[in-house]
Amino acid sequence: MIILKTAEEIEKIRVASRYAMEILQYLGGFVKGGIKTIDLETACEERIKKIGSVKAAFKGYNGFPYCLCVSVNDEVVHGMPGDRILREGDIVSLDFGIVHDGFYGDTALTYSVGELGERKIGNLLKVTKEALDRGIAQAKEGNRLHDISHAIQSHVEEAGFSVVREFVGHGIGRSLHEEPQVPNYGKKGTGIRLKKGMVLAIEPMVNMGKGDVVIRENGWTAATKDGSLSAHFEHTVAITDNGAEILSRP
């Protein structure tokens, strides 16, 4: 069931989403060569404690043991912080959610570690960001759900990259994952009709090679099957009278 949100509920989701994005941007200052991925988790936990009024959405969710998902290079999503040391030229996707006053916000950013040695890697990040923006532009009342999906897929594939199909965006509100699912591929003009009051976490995951993924031995981390790099960006977005409103904009 799709739950339409009131203006007051959207405002609460906005607060949670802004906290999530502000923490991710704060963590960007820690992304550099020589640090362990667990150091990002530690910095995240310390920031949450300093704010005081928020809780990490992911920790304990279906048994996930960390606040932060840290996915490096060929890891698509749900990477676990640990002893892996970041190197110059790596890319790191940080996926993070917050609960505040009973409502969730969900965001993701992909950072480069120092200078990227290959132009195509920088283009992967650029295209993934652009695909998110194009998907968000279609999140308006009267459009169809897969108008979002098609906008993302077409931009990614025109650039020579691939969307991941196994993982999708989602509705969000009092629960981290609500209906509807928001795939990053689809046929324009299909899917449910979008309505004012829907709040969606839109999150393209884009691979430099093929879109196929495998799950690592930890049971959580998804990685590209062909070993190619992957990028991930996400915003929490409300459908309003004025079109799409990005609630996770800092």
C-alpha positions as CSV (number, residue, x, y, z in Angstrom):
1,M,0.0,0.0,0.0
2,I,1.3,3.4,-0.9
3,I,1.0,6.0,1.9
4,L,0.5,9.6,0.9
5,K,2.1,12.0,3.3
6,T,0.6,15.2,4.7
7,A,2.5,18.5,4.6
8,E,3.4,18.1,8.2
9,E,4.8,14.5,7.6
10,I,6.8,15.7,4.6
11,E,8.4,18.4,6.8
12,K,9.4,15.7,9.3
13,I,10.9,13.6,6.5
14,R,12.7,16.7,5.3
15,V,14.4,17.2,8.7
16,A,15.5,13.5,8.8
17,S,16.7,13.7,5.2
18,R,18.7,16.9,5.8
19,Y,20.4,15.4,8.8
20,A,21.3,12.3,6.7
21,M,22.8,14.4,3.9
22,E,24.6,16.8,6.2
23,I,26.3,13.8,7.9
24,L,27.3,12.3,4.6
25,Q,28.8,15.6,3.5
26,Y,30.6,15.8,6.8
27,L,32.0,12.3,6.3
28,G,33.3,13.4,2.9
29,G,36.0,15.3,4.7
30,F,37.3,12.0,6.1
31,V,37.5,10.2,2.7
32,K,41.2,10.1,1.8
33,G,44.0,7.7,1.1
34,G,45.3,5.7,4.0
35,I,42.2,5.5,6.2
36,K,40.3,2.3,6.9
37,T,36.6,2.1,6.0
38,I,35.8,1.5,9.7
39,D,37.1,5.0,10.4
40,L,34.2,6.4,8.4
41,E,31.8,4.3,10.6
42,T,33.5,5.7,13.7
43,A,33.2,9.3,12.5
44,C,29.6,8.7,11.6
45,E,28.7,7.3,15.1
46,E,30.5,10.3,16.7
47,R,28.5,12.7,14.6
48,I,25.2,11.1,15.4
49,K,26.0,11.3,19.1
50,K,26.9,14.9,18.8
51,I,23.6,15.8,17.2
52,G,21.8,13.8,19.8
53,S,18.2,13.8,18.4
54,V,18.7,11.3,15.6
55,K,19.3,7.6,15.2
56,A,21.0,5.6,12.5
57,A,18.4,4.0,10.3
58,F,20.5,1.1,9.1
59,K,22.1,-0.2,12.2
60,G,20.2,-3.4,13.3
61,Y,17.9,-3.2,10.2
62,N,17.4,-6.8,9.2
63,G,20.5,-7.5,11.2
64,F,22.8,-5.1,9.4
65,P,25.5,-4.3,12.1
66,Y,26.6,-0.8,11.0
67,C,25.3,2.8,10.8
68,L,26.9,3.3,7.4
69,C,27.2,1.4,4.2
70,V,30.6,1.9,2.7
71,S,31.0,0.4,-0.8
72,V,34.4,0.6,-2.5
73,N,35.2,0.4,-6.2
74,D,33.3,-2.7,-7.6
75,E,31.0,-2.8,-4.5
76,V,27.6,-1.6,-5.6
77,V,25.7,-1.3,-2.3
78,H,25.6,-2.6,1.3
79,G,29.4,-2.6,1.8
80,M,30.4,-3.2,5.3
81,P,33.0,-1.0,7.1
82,G,36.1,-2.8,8.1
83,D,39.9,-2.9,7.8
84,R,40.1,-2.1,4.1
85,I,42.4,0.8,3.5
86,L,41.3,3.4,0.9
87,R,43.8,4.2,-1.8
88,E,44.3,7.1,-4.2
89,G,42.1,6.6,-7.2
90,D,39.4,4.6,-5.4
91,I,35.8,5.6,-5.4
92,V,33.7,5.1,-2.3
93,S,29.9,5.1,-2.1
94,L,28.4,6.1,1.2
95,D,24.7,5.1,1.8
96,F,23.1,6.4,5.0
97,G,19.8,6.9,6.7
98,I,18.4,8.7,9.7
99,V,15.4,8.4,11.9
100,H,14.2,11.6,13.5
101,D,10.9,12.1,15.3
102,G,9.5,8.8,13.9
103,F,10.3,9.5,10.2
104,Y,13.1,8.3,7.9
105,G,15.5,10.0,5.5
106,D,17.8,8.1,3.1
107,T,20.7,9.4,1.0
108,A,23.8,8.3,-0.8
109,L,26.9,9.9,-2.3
110,T,29.9,8.6,-4.1
111,Y,33.3,10.2,-3.4
112,S,36.6,9.9,-5.2
113,V,39.7,9.3,-3.1
114,G,42.1,11.9,-4.3
115,E,42.6,12.4,-8.0
116,L,40.9,9.9,-10.3
117,G,43.5,8.4,-12.7
118,E,41.1,7.7,-15.5
119,R,38.7,10.1,-17.2
120,K,36.0,7.4,-17.6
121,I,35.8,7.0,-13.9
122,G,35.0,10.6,-13.4
123,N,32.4,10.4,-16.1
124,L,30.8,7.4,-14.3
125,L,30.2,9.6,-11.2
126,K,29.0,12.5,-13.4
127,V,26.6,10.4,-15.4
128,T,25.2,8.8,-12.2
129,K,24.5,12.2,-10.6
130,E,22.9,13.4,-13.8
131,A,20.7,10.3,-14.0
132,L,19.5,11.0,-10.5
133,D,18.6,14.6,-11.5
134,R,16.8,13.4,-14.6
135,G,14.8,10.8,-12.6
136,I,13.9,13.4,-10.0
137,A,12.7,15.8,-12.7
138,Q,10.1,13.2,-13.7
139,A,8.7,12.8,-10.2
140,K,5.7,15.0,-10.6
141,E,2.0,14.5,-10.2
142,G,0.3,12.9,-13.2
143,N,3.4,11.2,-14.5
144,R,3.9,7.4,-14.3
145,L,6.4,5.7,-12.0
146,H,8.4,4.3,-14.8
147,D,8.9,7.8,-16.3
148,I,11.4,8.2,-13.5
149,S,12.9,4.8,-14.3
150,H,13.2,5.4,-18.0
151,A,14.8,8.8,-17.5
152,I,17.5,7.2,-15.4
153,Q,18.1,4.2,-17.6
154,S,18.2,6.1,-20.9
155,H,20.8,8.6,-19.7
156,V,23.0,5.9,-18.2
157,E,22.9,3.6,-21.3
158,E,23.5,6.5,-23.7
159,A,26.7,7.1,-21.8
160,G,27.8,3.5,-22.3
161,F,27.2,2.4,-18.7
162,S,24.6,0.0,-17.1
163,V,22.0,0.3,-14.4
164,V,21.8,-2.3,-11.7
165,R,18.4,-4.0,-11.8
166,E,18.5,-6.1,-8.6
167,F,18.3,-3.1,-6.3
168,V,15.8,-0.3,-6.5
169,G,14.6,2.9,-4.9
170,H,11.6,2.9,-2.7
171,G,8.9,4.8,-0.9
172,I,9.9,6.2,2.5
173,G,8.2,7.7,5.6
174,R,7.5,6.1,8.9
175,S,9.3,3.0,7.5
176,L,12.6,3.0,5.8
177,H,11.3,0.9,2.9
178,E,7.7,1.5,1.8
179,E,5.8,1.0,-1.5
180,P,6.3,1.7,-4.3
181,Q,9.5,0.2,-5.5
182,V,11.3,2.6,-7.9
183,P,13.4,0.6,-10.4
184,N,16.2,2.3,-12.3
185,Y,15.0,0.9,-15.6
186,G,11.6,0.8,-17.2
187,K,9.3,1.8,-20.1
188,K,8.2,5.4,-20.2
189,G,4.4,5.9,-19.7
190,T,4.0,2.7,-17.6
191,G,3.7,2.0,-13.8
192,I,1.4,3.6,-11.3
193,R,0.3,7.2,-11.6
194,L,2.3,9.5,-9.4
195,K,0.4,11.6,-6.8
196,K,1.0,14.6,-4.6
197,G,2.1,13.4,-1.2
198,M,4.2,10.5,-2.4
199,V,7.7,10.5,-0.9
200,L,10.4,8.4,-2.8
201,A,14.0,7.5,-2.3
202,I,15.4,7.6,-5.8
203,E,18.8,6.0,-6.1
204,P,20.5,5.0,-9.4
205,M,23.3,2.5,-9.0
206,V,25.4,2.5,-12.1
207,N,28.1,0.1,-13.3
208,M,30.9,1.0,-15.6
209,G,30.6,-2.5,-17.2
210,K,27.6,-4.8,-17.2
211,G,24.7,-4.5,-14.7
212,D,25.0,-7.9,-13.2
213,V,25.9,-8.2,-9.5
214,V,26.9,-10.9,-7.0
215,I,26.5,-11.0,-3.3
216,R,29.7,-11.4,-1.2
217,E,30.2,-14.0,1.5
218,N,29.1,-11.6,4.2
219,G,25.6,-12.0,2.8
220,W,25.1,-8.2,2.4
221,T,27.6,-6.6,0.1
222,A,26.6,-6.6,-3.6
223,A,29.4,-6.2,-6.1
224,T,29.7,-6.1,-9.9
225,K,29.9,-9.5,-11.4
226,D,32.5,-8.4,-14.0
227,G,34.6,-6.5,-11.4
228,S,33.9,-3.1,-13.0
229,L,33.4,0.1,-10.9
230,S,30.1,1.2,-9.6
231,A,28.6,4.5,-8.4
232,H,25.5,5.3,-6.3
233,F,23.7,8.6,-5.6
234,E,20.4,9.0,-3.7
235,H,17.9,11.7,-2.7
236,T,14.7,11.6,-0.8
237,V,12.1,13.4,-2.9
238,A,8.5,14.5,-2.3
239,I,5.9,15.0,-5.0
240,T,4.2,18.4,-4.4
241,D,2.0,20.9,-6.2
242,N,5.3,22.4,-7.6
243,G,6.7,19.1,-8.8
244,A,9.6,17.2,-7.3
245,E,11.0,18.7,-4.1
246,I,14.4,17.3,-2.9
247,L,14.0,16.8,0.9
248,S,17.6,15.7,1.4
249,R,19.0,18.9,-0.1
250,P,21.3,20.3,2.7
